[in-house]
Amino acid sequence: MLFSFVVLSLSTQGEIRAADLQSHDSIRESVRAHAETSAPESDARIEIKVGMLDKRLRLHRCEQALETFAPPGRQSSNRQTVGVRCTGSKPWTIYVPVTVSQYVPILVTTHQLQRGSTVGQADIQLKDKDISRLHRGYFKTPAEVVGKIVKRTTQANQVLLPSQLVAANAIKKGSLVTILAKTGGIQVRMKGKALSSGAVGERVQVKNLSSERKIEGIVVGSDLVEVSL
């Protein structure tokens, strides 16, 4: 529920003439301007919703420009409080809630994706979503998700999160691989066998089929493991 607070108690509020009142619209517009200025610079479409003020609230019209400020303390990225104050002859301070939403096109599912399935181009689409509350991340391009494996079943029109996907194994345990050994400026390729499965960027154990030696390397491509000598 939206709310507002007045810090200074005005004992003579009932005596203020209508012409001497600060309009609620002017207060809310100053809050909106503050929120727009404070919004992060990005390609996002920004939507700002300023909280309504109590209709019973009567404040002296400020003879100076209203000042806005961010109250001390941590605030969430989308739900904030903006302070507005008058520093004129009859000072007052009020706090107004404001919601700031940032909409950008991100990837969502086109239909239910089963656990263990591989994400394809037809499984995803771009839709404008509010990212201000997506603290666990999101994806903006198909290249980031196509070919990855679904860790748990996801519903249609659901934002894809990094925690829901895992990279597909580029190497499977028991498969024949190429071992790329680097030392200085020299590269040597050898035949090997994968002793564990792994995705690109992960470490796996392989066995050199010539020396029978077990070594550890990093998966750099399909059936390709790089080791350092």
TAKA-V733574 format. One record per run of one state. SS is the DSSP state (h for helix, s for strand, l for the rest). FROM is the first residue (numbers start at 0). LEN is the number of residues. If there is no record, write none. Layout:
ss={SS	SS}
from={FROM	FROM}
len={LEN	LEN}
This chain:
ss={l	s	l	h	l	h	s	l	h	l	s	l	s	l	s	l	s	l	s	l	s	l	s	l	h	s	h	l	h	l	s	l	s	l	s	l	h	s	l	s	l	s	l	s	l	s	l	s	l	s	l	s	l}
from={0	3	6	12	15	17	20	21	23	38	44	50	59	60	66	70	78	86	91	109	112	113	117	118	120	123	130	133	141	144	148	150	153	154	158	159	161	164	166	170	171	175	183	185	194	197	198	202	208	213	221	223	228}
len={3	3	6	3	2	3	1	2	15	6	6	9	1	6	4	8	8	5	18	3	1	4	1	2	3	7	3	8	3	4	2	3	1	4	1	2	3	2	4	1	4	8	2	9	3	1	4	6	5	8	2	5	1}
